[in-house]
Amino acid sequence: MISRRDWIRITAGAGAALGLGACGDAAGGSGGAGGEGAASAAGAGSSAGAASAGSGTQSGEMILRTIPSSGDRIPVIGLGGRWISADASPEELADHRAVLNALAEGAEGAGRVFDTAYGYGGGGSETYAGEWAQEDGIADEIFWATKVNAAGRGGGEADPDDVRAQIERSFDRLRIDVIDLNQVHNMGDPPTQLGILQEYKDEGRIRHVGITTTSERQYDHLARVMEEYPLDFIGIDYAIDNRTAEERILPLALDRGIAVMVYLPFGRRRMWRRIGDRELPEWTSEFDASTWAQFMLKFVIAHPAVTVAVPGTGDPEHMVDNLGGGRGRLPTDAHLRRMIELVESLPEA
């Protein structure tokens, strides 16, 4: 089992020893089109891109964004915990623990965002992350974000007692007294579940509340909820090859003062298949992207509505690489147009 001291030693040599790869998003999720999650999957072109543009690590301070409703500032790159599972092997768990420590070491700021959910990994995501953070002394450095959905995958109404039971179980698993963010997962019964989350917020036990979907088919419903409820956050899918959210959801978030957490910033695994073994163009150094992962993350966080992106990975080297996407310069409007033209020229996945 890796210690925090061991992790510091690992990361100290990572940039010098490796042209870091990238972590990819998986097509899996919590079920249905609205499922969220990201598996660790190095794209075939990631190493080539790193080699052509230099080390995957980035120097400089992490970019911070402000949560409009509270004024809290958080790093723009966090970690998605979808793939920490109760069924994982000891080796896989050791890697995930190292990734969580990489987040704590590498994402400066008021809180390093770790996003999980009540149902992720059969409860293993919340349980292991809470245990590791306490044992490794990093619990106070994490911005703890989780999700609740007692309405089930098929929708319908949520039993209020079940909602409260899930929320209380999340407190127990994470081993904390206050949760920084709890969101209704996959648009499940907003009146019931958002109402209960608001009660916890009023009591000071949950600091921010929100709602999530990674399904474009639910965007109309999401927009109505954004207009009708006092949300602090939304969680959505957004990537350089998946820009539908730019049409209505992201402008509405800006207008309503709602923070945005981005899932699937690598387009599930689509983008890695499209990139293949291509090298990263040299002009991406103009906005300090030295790997394909950083290229894609910088596109996402360049949008003024985006507060944080939370790609998932089980590889600590990929976590270090992803954090590099939150440092240095961001693309200009001209760069963004060129980035889109490049992606649109790639073969379809």
N, C-alpha and C positions, 0 to 999 in steps of 0.2 A: 504494500500500500504506500503510495507516494506521499511524502511530507511536503509541507510548504517550502522548507529549505531546499529539498531536492528539486522542487519545481523552479525555484529561482536559479539554481545551477543549470537546469535544462534550458531555460529561456535565455540565459546569458550567452550560451553558445549557439543558439538556434539560427540567428541571422548570419553569423559568420560561416556556419557549416552548411547551410542549405539555401538554395533558391526556393523559398517556401511555396508549397502548392496552395490549393484553395479548397474550401469545403463547399459541397453542393447540396441542393435541396432535393428531397425525395418526394415522390408522388404520393406517398402515404400520408396519413393524418389520423385524426381521431374518428374518422368515418365519414363517408359521403363527400360531396364536393366542397363542403365547408371545413374539412379537416385541415389542421395546420401541423407543420412539422418540417424538419430538415435533417436529412441524414448526412453523415460525412461521406463525401464522394469526390475525390480529386478528379477534376477534368483532365482529359488527355493533354489538353493544351496548356494547362496551368504551369507546368514546370518549364515548358519552352518559353512561355511569356515571362516568367520570372528571370530566366537566364538572359533573355534579350534586353531586359530593362533593369537588371540589377537585383539586389536582394529584395525579398518580399517584405522585409521589415521597414517601417517608416519611423523617422525621428520626429521630434516635435510633440507638442501637447495634443491630447485628444480634443476634438471639437465637442463642445457641450451645447445642448439645446434646452430651452426653457419650457417647462410644462405650463401652459397659459393659466390654468385655474389656480395653481398653487405658487408659481414662481420658482419651484425647484428646478435645478439644472442637472441634467443627466448626460452621460456620454452618448454619442450618436450610434455607437455600435455596442450591442449587447449579445446575449447568448440565448438561443432557444433550447429548451430542455426536453423536447419531445422524445428523444431517443434514449433517455436514461430509463431503463426498464427493470422491474422487479425480477425479470427472467434473464438479465444479462449475466455474462460470465464474469469471474473475478478480474480477468484481464481487461474486459470491456469497461467494467466499473472503475478500474484504476485509471484508464484513459480518460473517462468522463470526469473523474475527480481532478486529474491534472488540467483538464480544460477549464473547470470552474476556477481553479487557482490561477490559470492564465488570464482569465477575465479579471480577477481581483488584482493581479499584479499589473496588467497592461492597460486597463481602462481607467484613467484618472478621472476624478470628479466626485461629486457628492454621492453618487450611487452607481454601482456597476449593475446594469439591468440583466437579471436572470428571469426568463419567462418560462413558466411551466403551466400545468393545469391539474385539476383534481384527478382527471382520468388518464393522464399521460403515464405510460408504462405500467399500467395496473397499480398506480399509486407510487411506483418506484421513483419517479422523477422528483416529486416533492420530498419523499422520505429520505432518499440518499443525499439530495442536495442539502437539505436541512441538517442532516447528520454530519456531512463533510464540512460544511461551513462552520458549524460549532466546533468541531474537533480541530480544524485548521486555523481557527481564530479569525475568520473572514466574514462572519455573519453580519456584522455591523457595516461592512463595506458594500453589501449587496442591496440593490433596489429590487425587492422581492415582488414579482408579478405572477399572479396565478389566475385561474379561471374556474368558473362554476357552471354546471348545467345539469340540473335535476329534471329537465324536461325530456331528456333522452334524445337519441339520434333522429327519431321520427317526428320530433316536434311535439305539439300538444302542450297541455298545462303542466306546470311544475308544482309539486306538493310543497308548500312553504316549510314544513318540517324537514323534508328531504334537502331543501336548499340550505337551511341553517345547519343541518348535520354535515353537509359537504364543506361548508365554510369553516365550521369548527374543526373538522378533521384536517383541513389544510393548515390551520394554526398549529395543530399538534404535530403534523408531519414536518413542517418547516421549522418548528421549535422557536417560534417568535411570538411576541405579544401583539405586534402591529404589522399588518400586511400593507405594503406600499401601494399595490394596485391589485384589485380583483375585478375581473371582467366576466360578463355573461358570455359563455362560449357558444359560438355558432348560432347566434340570434335566438336562443332558447327562451321562450316566454318572457319577453322583456318586462311587461307590467309587474309580474310577480317577482322575478329574480332581481331586476334593477331596484325595485322597491325595497327588497330586503337588504341588498348591498348598501343602499342609501341609509338604512337604519344603522348599519355597522359603521358607516362613515360618520354619521351624526354622533355616534358614541365614541368616536376617535380610534376605533380598532382597525379600520381600513381607511387609508389616506386618500386614495383615488379610486373611482369606479369607471367602468366602461363596458363595451360590448364588441364582439368580434365576428367576422365572417371572412372566409377566403373563397366565397362563391359570388361571382358576378350576378347570378340570378337573384341574390338577396340584397343587392345594392339599393333597390328602390325601398325595401323595408328598412334597411340601415339608414337611409337618408331621412325617412320619417321619424325614426327613433332619435336621430341626431337633432332633429328640429323640435322634438317634443319633450326630451328628457335632459336633465342637467348633467351631461357626461363630462368626465375629465379626459377620457381616452377613447379611441376606437383602435381596433386591430384589424388590418386588412392585408390582402396580397397585392404586391406592387413590384414590378421588375421592368427592366429595360425593354423586354419583349412582351410585357403585360401592362399596358398603360391605361386601361379603361378607367381606373380610379381618378385619373387626371381630369376626366370630363365633368364629374359632379362631386364625388366624395371628397377629394382633397381640397377643392375650393370651398366646399361647405365647411370642412373642418377649420380652415383658416378663418372663415367668416364667423363661425360660432365659438372660436377659441378653444377647440378640442385638440388635444395632443394625438399624434398618430404613431402607432407602432406597426412596423412593416414586417410581415411574415413572407417567406418564400422570395427573397430578393434575388435569387439566382434562377427564378422561373422553374421551381421544382428541379428536375434534371434536364429540362429542355436545352438550356443554354450550354451546358457542358457537351451535349451531343452535337450541337450546332458548331461550337468552337472547334471541337476535334483537336488536332495537333497544331493549330495555327499559332504563330507567335504573336505576342501582344505588339501592336504598332508602336513605334518609337514616339509618336506625337502624344501618347498618353502620359509621358513624363511631364508634359506641360501642366498637368493637374496632379502630379505626384502619385499616379497609379503605376505600380510596378508588377502587378499580377492581374490575371483576369478577374479574380475575386474582388480585388480593390477597384477595378474598372466598373464592375457591376454595382458594388456598394456605393461608390461615389456618385453614380448616376442617381440612385435612389435617394440618398441623403441630400443631394443638391436641390431637391424640391423643397420649397420653403415651408410646406405643411408638415413634412416628415420630422418627427421628433427622434425616433430611434428605429434601427433595423436590427432584427434578432435572428440571424441565421443560426442554424444548429450544426453542431459537429461533435464527433467523438475523438477528434485528433487534436492534441494541443498545438501542433505546428500550424494547423489550419486556423486555430483560434488566434494565434499571434498574427498570421497573415490577415485575417479578417479585421483585426483591430487596426492594422495599417490603413484600412480603408477609411478610418475616421480621423486620420491625421493629414496634415499638409493642405495643399490648395484643393478647392473643389472645381469642377468643370464650369466654364462660362456657358452662356447660352449658345455661343458658336460651337463650343466643344460638345454640348449636349446634342445639337443637330448632327454633328459629325458622328457621334457615338451611335445614334439611331440609324444613320445611313449605313454604318458598318454592320450593325446587327441585322438590318434588313437585307443586306447583301449575302448573308450567310445562308447555307442550305437549311431547309426546314428540318426540325427534329423528327 
